[in-house]
Amino acid sequence: MSYDSVKMGEYLASYASRKGYYINHTKLQKLLYILYGAYLTIHNEALLNEQPKAWPYGPVFPRVQKKFAKNTKFTDADIDAPEYRDIRENASLNTLINDVLNTFGNWTAQALSEWSHASGSPWARALANNNMTFNAVLAPEDIKEYFKTFMNV
């Protein structure tokens, strides 16, 4: 099942904030990317209806960026509302969200950006494969290959 990237961003930001994690726009993008990569690796299907793109500060979901760029209250979504039921009631997805937050939730946005820029990362490969042009799509097969090195899959 593919979820709306903006809706998932709202859910993740608010859920993480409720759990006590500091979230800013950059950190949300990186946590969403990690969730996307982990889900793709485990389930062999895309979590979101949008693919991450290579932007200067790492992988970005453009629709999420556009939605939250000027929103200072992006962690205030009511994730108990009916529109989040499909996400909230997916137990395996919420287990994965918790795993991502337990592993990366205390990382700073800068540390997550640096991690996403590592040599050989899907972000670096997308740039290399597209003449160092930003806005290139990160290839799903590169994401899966990369995340397999961090996960026991």
MARBA-3410 file (N, C-alpha, C, O; in Angstrom, 1 decimal):
153
0.8,-1.2,0.0,0.0,0.0,0.0,0.9,1.2,0.0,1.8,1.3,0.8 ~ 0.6,2.2,-0.8,1.3,3.4,-0.9,0.5,4.5,-0.2,-0.7,4.7,-0.5 ~ 1.2,5.3,0.7,0.6,6.3,1.4,0.9,7.7,0.8,2.0,7.8,0.1 ~ 0.1,8.7,1.0,0.3,10.0,0.6,1.5,10.6,1.4,1.5,10.5,2.6 ~ 2.5,11.1,0.7,3.7,11.6,1.3,3.5,12.7,2.3,4.1,12.7,3.4
2.6,13.6,2.0,2.3,14.7,2.9,1.6,14.2,4.2,2.0,14.6,5.3 ~ 0.7,13.3,4.0,0.0,12.8,5.1,0.9,12.0,6.0,0.9,12.1,7.3 ~ 1.8,11.2,5.4,2.8,10.5,6.2,3.8,11.4,6.9,4.2,11.2,8.0 ~ 4.1,12.5,6.2,5.0,13.5,6.9,4.3,14.2,8.1,5.0,14.4,9.1 ~ 3.0,14.5,7.9,2.3,15.0,9.1,2.3,14.0,10.2,2.5,14.4,11.4
2.0,12.8,9.9,1.9,11.8,10.9,3.2,11.6,11.6,3.3,11.6,12.8 ~ 4.3,11.4,10.8,5.6,11.2,11.4,6.1,12.3,12.3,6.6,12.1,13.4 ~ 5.9,13.6,11.8,6.3,14.7,12.5,5.6,14.8,13.9,6.2,15.1,14.9 ~ 4.3,14.6,13.8,3.5,14.8,15.0,3.7,13.6,16.0,3.8,13.8,17.2 ~ 3.8,12.4,15.4,4.1,11.2,16.3,5.5,11.4,17.0,5.6,11.1,18.2
6.5,11.8,16.2,7.8,11.9,16.8,7.8,13.0,17.9,8.4,12.9,18.9 ~ 7.1,14.1,17.6,7.0,15.2,18.6,6.3,14.7,19.9,6.8,15.0,21.0 ~ 5.3,13.9,19.7,4.6,13.4,20.9,5.5,12.5,21.7,5.4,12.4,22.9 ~ 6.4,11.8,21.0,7.4,10.9,21.7,8.5,11.7,22.3,9.4,11.1,23.0 ~ 8.6,13.0,22.1,9.6,13.8,22.7,10.8,14.1,21.9,11.8,14.6,22.4
10.7,13.8,20.6,11.9,14.0,19.7,11.7,15.4,19.1,10.6,15.8,18.7 ~ 12.8,16.2,19.1,12.8,17.5,18.4,12.8,17.2,16.9,13.6,16.5,16.4 ~ 11.9,17.9,16.3,11.7,17.8,14.8,11.8,19.1,14.1,11.0,20.0,14.5 ~ 12.6,19.3,13.1,12.6,20.5,12.3,12.3,19.9,10.8,12.2,18.7,10.6 ~ 12.3,20.8,9.9,12.0,20.4,8.5,13.0,19.5,7.9,12.6,18.5,7.3
14.3,19.8,8.1,15.3,18.9,7.6,15.3,17.6,8.2,15.4,16.6,7.5 ~ 15.1,17.5,9.5,15.1,16.3,10.2,13.9,15.4,9.8,14.0,14.2,9.7 ~ 12.8,16.1,9.6,11.6,15.3,9.1,11.9,14.7,7.8,11.6,13.5,7.6 ~ 12.5,15.4,6.9,12.8,14.9,5.6,13.7,13.6,5.7,13.5,12.6,5.0 ~ 14.7,13.7,6.5,15.7,12.6,6.6,15.0,11.4,7.3,15.2,10.3,6.9
14.2,11.6,8.4,13.5,10.5,9.0,12.5,9.9,8.1,12.3,8.7,8.1 ~ 11.8,10.7,7.3,10.9,10.2,6.3,11.6,9.4,5.2,11.1,8.3,4.8 ~ 12.8,9.8,4.8,13.6,9.1,3.9,14.1,7.7,4.5,14.0,6.7,3.8 ~ 14.5,7.7,5.7,14.9,6.5,6.4,13.7,5.5,6.5,13.9,4.3,6.2 ~ 12.6,6.0,6.9,11.4,5.2,6.9,11.0,4.6,5.5,10.7,3.5,5.4
11.1,5.5,4.5,10.9,5.1,3.1,11.9,3.9,2.7,11.4,2.9,2.2 ~ 13.1,4.2,3.0,14.2,3.2,2.7,14.0,1.9,3.4,14.1,0.8,2.8 ~ 13.7,1.9,4.7,13.5,0.7,5.5,12.3,-0.1,5.0,12.3,-1.3,4.8 ~ 11.2,0.7,4.7,10.0,0.0,4.3,10.2,-0.6,2.9,9.8,-1.8,2.7 ~ 10.9,0.1,2.0,11.1,-0.5,0.7,12.0,-1.7,0.8,11.7,-2.7,0.0
12.9,-1.7,1.6,13.8,-2.9,1.8,13.1,-4.1,2.4,13.3,-5.2,1.9 ~ 12.2,-3.8,3.4,11.5,-4.9,4.0,10.4,-5.5,3.1,10.2,-6.7,3.0 ~ 9.6,-4.6,2.5,8.4,-5.0,1.8,8.5,-5.0,0.3,7.6,-5.5,-0.4 ~ 9.6,-4.5,-0.2,9.9,-4.5,-1.6,8.8,-3.7,-2.4,8.4,-4.0,-3.5 ~ 8.3,-2.7,-1.7,7.4,-1.8,-2.4,7.5,-0.4,-1.7,7.9,-0.3,-0.6
7.1,0.6,-2.5,7.3,2.0,-2.0,6.3,2.3,-0.9,5.1,1.9,-1.0 ~ 6.7,2.9,0.1,5.8,3.4,1.2,4.9,4.5,0.8,3.8,4.6,1.2 ~ 5.5,5.4,-0.1,4.9,6.7,-0.4,4.5,6.8,-1.9,5.0,6.1,-2.7 ~ 3.6,7.7,-2.2,3.2,8.0,-3.6,4.2,9.0,-4.2,3.9,9.6,-5.3 ~ 5.3,9.2,-3.6,6.3,10.2,-4.1,7.7,9.6,-3.8,8.0,9.0,-2.8
8.6,9.7,-4.8,10.0,9.2,-4.6,10.9,10.4,-4.1,10.7,11.5,-4.4 ~ 11.9,10.0,-3.3,12.8,11.1,-2.8,13.7,11.6,-3.9,14.0,10.8,-4.9 ~ 14.1,12.8,-3.9,14.9,13.4,-4.9,16.2,14.0,-4.2,16.2,14.3,-3.0 ~ 17.2,14.1,-5.0,18.5,14.6,-4.5,18.5,16.1,-4.5,18.6,16.7,-5.6 ~ 18.4,16.7,-3.3,18.5,18.1,-3.2,19.8,18.4,-2.4,20.5,17.5,-1.9
20.2,19.7,-2.4,21.5,20.0,-1.8,21.8,19.5,-0.4,22.9,19.1,-0.1 ~ 20.7,19.4,0.5,20.9,18.9,1.8,20.5,17.5,2.0,20.3,17.0,3.1 ~ 20.4,16.7,0.9,20.2,15.3,1.0,18.8,15.0,0.3,18.3,15.8,-0.4 ~ 18.4,13.8,0.6,17.1,13.3,0.0,15.9,14.1,0.5,15.8,14.4,1.7 ~ 15.0,14.5,-0.4,13.9,15.3,-0.1,12.7,14.8,-0.8,12.8,14.4,-2.0
11.5,14.9,-0.2,10.3,14.6,-0.8,9.7,16.0,-1.1,9.2,16.6,-0.2 ~ 9.7,16.4,-2.4,9.3,17.8,-2.7,7.9,18.2,-2.3,7.7,19.3,-1.8 ~ 6.9,17.3,-2.4,5.6,17.7,-1.9,5.5,18.0,-0.4,4.9,18.9,0.0 ~ 6.3,17.2,0.3,6.4,17.4,1.8,7.1,18.7,2.1,6.6,19.5,2.9 ~ 8.1,19.0,1.4,8.9,20.2,1.5,8.0,21.4,1.3,7.9,22.4,2.0
7.2,21.3,0.1,6.4,22.4,-0.2,5.3,22.7,0.8,5.0,23.8,1.2 ~ 4.7,21.6,1.3,3.6,21.7,2.3,4.1,22.3,3.6,3.4,23.1,4.2 ~ 5.3,21.9,4.1,5.8,22.3,5.4,6.8,23.5,5.4,7.1,24.0,6.5 ~ 7.2,24.0,4.3,8.2,25.0,4.2,7.9,26.2,5.0,8.8,26.8,5.7 ~ 6.7,26.7,5.0,6.3,27.9,5.7,5.4,27.6,6.9,4.8,28.5,7.5
5.3,26.4,7.2,4.4,25.9,8.3,5.2,25.8,9.6,6.0,24.8,9.7 ~ 5.1,26.6,10.5,5.8,26.5,11.8,5.2,25.5,12.8,5.8,25.2,13.8 ~ 4.0,25.1,12.5,3.3,24.2,13.4,3.1,22.8,12.7,2.0,22.2,12.9 ~ 4.1,22.4,12.0,4.0,21.1,11.2,3.9,19.9,12.1,3.7,18.8,11.6 ~ 4.2,20.0,13.4,4.2,18.8,14.3,2.8,18.8,15.1,2.7,18.0,16.0
1.9,19.6,14.7,0.6,19.7,15.4,-0.6,18.9,14.8,-1.7,19.2,15.2 ~ -0.3,18.1,13.8,-1.4,17.3,13.2,-2.1,16.4,14.3,-1.4,15.9,15.2 ~ -3.4,16.3,14.2,-4.1,15.4,15.1,-4.1,14.0,14.6,-5.0,13.6,13.8 ~ -3.1,13.3,14.9,-2.9,11.9,14.4,-3.9,10.9,14.9,-3.9,9.8,14.4 ~ -4.8,11.4,15.8,-5.9,10.5,16.2,-7.1,10.7,15.4,-8.1,10.0,15.5
-7.0,11.7,14.5,-8.2,12.0,13.6,-8.4,10.8,12.6,-7.5,10.1,12.3 ~ -9.6,10.7,12.0,-9.9,9.6,11.1,-9.0,9.6,9.9,-8.8,8.5,9.3 ~ -8.6,10.7,9.4,-7.7,10.7,8.1,-6.4,10.0,8.3,-5.7,9.7,7.3 ~ -6.0,9.7,9.5,-4.7,9.0,9.8,-5.0,7.6,10.2,-4.0,6.9,10.5 ~ -6.2,7.1,10.2,-6.5,5.8,10.7,-5.7,4.7,9.9,-5.2,3.8,10.5
-5.6,4.8,8.6,-4.9,3.8,7.8,-3.4,3.7,8.3,-2.9,2.6,8.3 ~ -2.8,4.8,8.6,-1.4,4.7,9.1,-1.4,4.2,10.5,-0.6,3.3,10.9 ~ -2.3,4.8,11.4,-2.3,4.5,12.8,-2.6,3.0,13.0,-2.0,2.4,14.0 ~ -3.4,2.4,12.2,-3.8,1.0,12.4,-3.0,0.0,11.8,-3.2,-1.2,11.9 ~ -1.9,0.4,11.1,-1.0,-0.5,10.4,0.1,-0.8,11.5,1.1,0.0,11.6
-0.1,-1.9,12.2,0.8,-2.2,13.3,2.3,-2.4,12.8,3.2,-1.9,13.5 ~ 2.5,-3.1,11.7,3.9,-3.3,11.3,4.6,-2.0,10.9,5.7,-1.8,11.1 ~ 3.8,-1.0,10.3,4.3,0.3,9.9,4.7,1.1,11.2,5.7,1.7,11.2 ~ 3.8,1.0,12.2,4.1,1.7,13.4,5.3,1.1,14.2,6.0,1.9,14.9 ~ 5.4,-0.2,14.1,6.6,-0.8,14.7,7.9,-0.2,14.0,8.9,0.1,14.6
7.8,-0.1,12.6,8.9,0.4,11.9,9.2,1.9,12.2,10.3,2.3,12.4 ~ 8.1,2.6,12.3,8.3,4.1,12.7,9.0,4.1,14.1,9.9,5.0,14.3 ~ 8.6,3.3,15.0,9.2,3.3,16.3,10.7,2.9,16.2,11.5,3.5,16.9 ~ 11.0,1.9,15.4,12.4,1.5,15.2,13.2,2.6,14.7,14.3,2.9,15.1 ~ 12.7,3.3,13.7,13.4,4.4,13.1,13.6,5.5,14.1,14.7,6.1,14.2
12.6,5.9,14.9,12.8,6.9,15.9,13.7,6.5,17.0,14.5,7.3,17.5 ~ 13.6,5.2,17.4,14.5,4.8,18.5,16.0,4.8,18.0,16.9,5.0,18.8 ~ 16.2,4.6,16.7,17.6,4.6,16.2,18.1,6.0,15.8,19.2,6.3,16.1 ~ 17.2,6.7,15.2,17.6,8.0,14.6,17.0,9.3,15.2,17.4,10.4,14.9 ~ 16.0,9.1,16.1,15.2,10.2,16.6,16.0,11.2,17.3,15.7,12.4,17.4
17.1,10.8,18.0,17.9,11.8,18.7,19.1,12.4,17.9,19.8,13.2,18.4 ~ 19.2,11.9,16.7,20.2,12.5,15.8,19.8,13.9,15.4,18.6,14.2,15.3 ~ 20.8,14.8,15.2,20.5,16.1,14.8,20.2,16.1,13.3,20.5,15.2,12.6 ~ 19.5,17.2,12.8,19.3,17.3,11.4,20.6,17.3,10.6,20.7,16.7,9.5 ~ 21.6,18.0,11.1,22.9,18.0,10.5,23.5,16.6,10.4,24.1,16.2,9.3
23.5,15.9,11.5,24.0,14.5,11.5,23.3,13.6,10.5,23.9,12.8,9.8 ~ 22.0,13.8,10.4,21.2,13.0,9.4,21.5,13.4,8.0,21.6,12.5,7.1 ~ 21.7,14.7,7.8,22.1,15.1,6.4,23.4,14.6,6.0,23.6,14.1,4.9 ~ 24.4,14.6,7.0,25.7,14.1,6.7,25.7,12.6,6.4,26.3,12.1,5.5 ~ 24.9,11.9,7.2,24.7,10.4,6.9,24.1,10.2,5.5,24.5,9.3,4.8
23.1,11.0,5.1,22.5,10.8,3.8,23.4,11.1,2.7,23.2,10.7,1.5 ~ 24.5,11.9,2.9,25.4,12.3,1.9,26.6,11.4,1.8,27.5,11.6,1.0 ~ 26.7,10.3,2.5,27.8,9.4,2.5,28.2,9.0,1.1,27.3,8.8,0.3 ~ 29.4,8.7,0.9,29.9,8.2,-0.4,29.2,6.9,-0.6,29.1,6.0,0.2 ~ 28.7,6.7,-1.8,28.0,5.5,-2.2,26.5,5.5,-1.8,25.8,4.5,-2.1
26.0,6.6,-1.1,24.6,6.6,-0.7,23.7,6.8,-2.0,24.2,7.2,-3.0 ~ 22.5,6.5,-1.9,21.6,6.7,-3.0,21.6,8.1,-3.5,21.4,8.4,-4.6 ~ 21.7,9.1,-2.5,21.7,10.5,-2.8,23.0,10.8,-3.7,22.9,11.4,-4.7 ~ 24.1,10.3,-3.3,25.4,10.5,-4.0,25.3,9.8,-5.4,25.8,10.4,-6.4 ~ 24.7,8.7,-5.4,24.6,7.9,-6.7,23.7,8.6,-7.7,24.0,8.7,-8.9
22.6,9.2,-7.1,21.6,9.9,-8.0,22.3,11.1,-8.6,22.1,11.4,-9.8 ~ 23.1,11.8,-7.8,23.8,13.0,-8.4,24.9,12.5,-9.4,24.9,13.1,-10.5 ~ 25.6,11.5,-9.1,26.7,11.0,-10.0,26.1,10.5,-11.3,26.6,10.8,-12.4 ~ 24.9,9.9,-11.2,24.3,9.4,-12.4,23.5,10.4,-13.3,23.1,10.2,-14.4 ~ 23.4,11.6,-12.7,22.7,12.7,-13.4,23.6,14.0,-13.5,23.1,15.1,-13.4
24.9,13.8,-13.8,25.8,14.9,-14.0,25.8,15.9,-12.9,25.9,17.1,-13.1 ~ 25.7,15.4,-11.6,25.7,16.3,-10.5,24.6,17.3,-10.5,24.7,18.4,-10.0 ~ 23.4,16.9,-11.1,22.3,17.8,-11.2,21.3,17.5,-10.0,20.9,16.3,-9.9 ~ 21.0,18.5,-9.2,20.0,18.3,-8.2,18.6,18.1,-8.7,18.4,18.4,-9.9 ~ 17.8,17.5,-7.9,16.4,17.1,-8.2,16.3,15.8,-8.9,15.2,15.4,-9.4
17.4,15.0,-9.0,17.4,13.7,-9.6,16.7,12.7,-8.6,16.8,12.9,-7.4 ~ 15.9,11.8,-9.2,15.2,10.8,-8.4,16.2,9.8,-7.8,17.1,9.3,-8.6 ~ 16.1,9.5,-6.6,16.9,8.4,-6.0,16.3,7.1,-6.4,15.2,6.8,-6.2 ~ 17.1,6.3,-7.1,16.6,5.0,-7.7,16.2,4.0,-6.6,17.0,3.8,-5.6 ~ 15.0,3.5,-6.7,14.6,2.5,-5.6,15.6,1.3,-5.4,15.8,0.9,-4.3
16.2,0.8,-6.5,17.1,-0.3,-6.3,18.4,0.2,-5.6,19.0,-0.6,-4.8 ~ 18.8,1.4,-5.8,19.9,2.0,-5.0,19.6,2.1,-3.5,20.4,1.8,-2.6 ~ 18.3,2.5,-3.3,17.9,2.7,-1.9,17.8,1.3,-1.2,18.3,1.2,-0.1 ~ 17.2,0.3,-1.8,17.2,-1.0,-1.3,18.5,-1.6,-1.0,18.8,-2.1,0.1 ~ 19.4,-1.5,-2.0,20.8,-2.0,-1.8,21.5,-1.3,-0.6,22.2,-2.0,0.2
21.4,0.0,-0.5,22.0,0.7,0.5,21.4,0.4,1.9,22.2,0.2,2.9 ~ 20.1,0.3,2.0,19.5,0.0,3.3,19.7,-1.4,3.8,19.7,-1.7,5.0 ~ 19.9,-2.3,2.8,20.2,-3.7,3.2,21.5,-3.8,4.0,21.6,-4.7,4.9 ~ 22.4,-2.8,3.8,23.7,-2.9,4.5,23.5,-2.4,6.0,24.3,-2.7,6.8 ~ 22.4,-1.8,6.3,22.1,-1.3,7.7,21.0,-2.2,8.4,20.9,-2.1,9.6
20.4,-3.1,7.6,19.3,-3.8,8.2,19.6,-5.3,8.0,20.3,-5.7,7.2 ~ 19.0,-6.1,8.9,19.1,-7.6,8.8,18.0,-8.1,7.9,17.0,-8.7,8.4 ~ 18.0,-7.8,6.6,17.0,-8.3,5.7,17.6,-9.2,4.7,16.9,-9.7,3.8
END
